[in-house]
Amino acid sequence: MTEQLPQRPRRTVRSRLLSVTGLAVMVTVIGSLLIWHAQLGEFFSPTADKEPVISAQIAPAVSIPPSATVKAEITPTPTPTHSPKPEPKATTSPKPKPKPTTAPTAEYGEESINGLSPKLKSRLKKAMVAARADGVTIRINSARRSAAKQQRLLNEAIKKYGSYREATRWVLPPSKSAHVQGKAVDIKPAAAMQWLDKNGWRYGVCRRYDNEPWHFEALTTPGTKCPPREASSTAHK
């Protein structure tokens, strides 16, 4: 009698298939649960909103109205009203002017009363006004002279009269001449000489020498009679 091997029960193979299938289902279910749990965790996580969602579309640029633009205030630099003054150049100090001497300057003509002393000039001006009221014009023949002019006149007088002594009766040397000092005046014409000889004392102007009817000086106080006349200037040589 031949022995036959017993057949394996089909239940075992089927059981294995069910086991494998069940395992696969369980793995799928567990995986799904894990994924679902992870999504729930991300949804309820407090840090979920920290990362912004960046859209793929670029938002259009927002235009700012001109009125909203803040302009920077620029304070203008004041323009100087006056140009800067140039630095003064170094200059040498002017030399002191020499003091005026008794010699006349070019501004005083010999026929002008401007070179006379203030006292004689003032008195003679008043006398000239009074003489003009009487119809007489007093003209100046020789007022203030330079020392050189006085010396030349003296030299001519010496030649004319033959000696120094005789010449000084008419012309004194420069060191003693009242003309060089601006204290004497020779006038013209003859009518003016006569009028001033008669009325000059009223203004303090007097004829000094007998031999020179044209020569006048301020020898007295106005309103006071003149002193006696001298014969000539010889005594003052």
RALINQUI-V39549 format. One record per pair of residues at least 12 apart in sequence whose C-alpha atoms are under 8 Angstrom apart, sorted by sequence separation. I is the first residue (numbers start at 1). J is the second residue. D is the distance in whole Angstrom. If there is no record, write none. Layout:
I;J;D  I;J;D
This chain:
205;217;6  206;218;6  154;167;7  157;170;8  205;218;5  206;219;6  154;168;7  157;171;7  204;218;6  205;219;6  206;220;7  204;219;6  205;220;7  204;220;5  154;171;6  204;221;5  205;222;8  153;171;7  154;172;7  203;221;8  204;222;4  154;173;6  201;220;7  203;222;4  204;223;7  210;229;6  193;213;6  201;221;8  202;222;5  203;223;6  204;224;7  206;226;6  208;228;8  209;229;5  210;230;6  211;231;6  212;232;8  150;171;8  193;214;6  201;222;6  202;223;4  205;226;8  206;227;8  208;229;5  209;230;5  210;231;5  211;232;6  150;172;8  151;173;6  201;223;6  202;224;7  204;226;8  207;229;7  208;230;6  209;231;5  210;232;6  150;173;7  151;174;6  201;224;6  202;225;8  209;232;5  150;174;6  190;214;8  201;225;5  209;233;7  201;226;6  148;174;8  188;214;7  113;140;8  116;143;7  147;174;5  150;177;8  187;214;5  112;140;7  115;143;7  116;144;6  147;175;8  186;214;5  187;215;7  111;140;5  115;144;6  185;214;8  186;215;5  187;216;8  111;141;6  112;142;8  113;143;6  150;180;7  185;215;6  186;216;6  110;141;8  111;142;5  112;143;7  113;144;8  184;215;7  185;216;5  110;142;5  111;143;6  184;216;6  185;217;7  110;143;5  147;180;6  184;217;5  110;144;6  145;179;6  146;180;6  183;217;6  184;218;8  109;144;8  110;145;6  144;179;5  145;180;5  183;218;7  108;144;8  143;179;6  144;180;6  144;181;7  145;182;7  144;182;5  143;182;7  144;183;8  104;144;7  144;184;7  104;145;6  143;184;6  144;185;7  103;145;7  104;146;5  143;185;4  170;212;8  103;146;5  142;185;6  143;186;6  103;147;6  141;185;8  142;186;5  140;185;7  141;186;5  142;187;7  140;186;6  141;187;5  140;187;5  141;188;6  139;187;6  140;188;6  138;187;7  139;188;5  138;188;6  139;189;7  138;189;7  139;192;8  138;192;5  136;191;7  137;192;6  138;193;8  136;192;6  136;195;8  176;236;7  131;192;8  172;233;7  176;237;7  170;232;7  171;233;8  120;183;7  169;232;5  170;233;7  117;181;8  120;184;8  131;195;7  169;233;5  170;234;8  172;236;8  173;237;7  116;181;8  117;182;5  131;196;8  168;233;7  169;234;5  172;237;6  116;182;4  117;183;6  168;234;5  115;182;6  116;183;6  116;184;8  166;234;8  127;196;8  165;234;7  168;237;6  165;237;8  127;200;7  104;180;8  127;203;6  103;180;7  126;203;7  102;180;7  103;181;8  102;181;6  124;203;7  102;182;8  123;203;6  123;204;7  124;205;7  123;205;7  120;205;8  123;218;8  120;217;7  120;218;6  119;218;7
